[in-house]
Amino acid sequence: MGTAAEMLGVTPTFLRALGVAHLIEPKRSSSGHGRCSRYQLRLAARARELVDQGTPVEAACRIIILEDQLAEALRINAAYERERAAGD
């Protein structure tokens, strides 16, 4: 977590707050250290952007979760539309 925090320019406490808000869930290494995936690092970087703009951490996490859900819904819809167009 310390390395991830350094990469993002945040504190480990900030990353832990994102975990409490269920935005990221770092996996534990065999030595017990938290490890973030690249995807989780992207989410944390987005959270930092929002927090830097004055958004509270909890609200930033909710916004990011909703953005992620919308992106997934759009991907599913595009795949459905391609499938439907291929069937015509």
Order of alpha helices (4+ residues) and beta strands (2+ residues): alpha-alpha-beta-beta-alpha-alpha
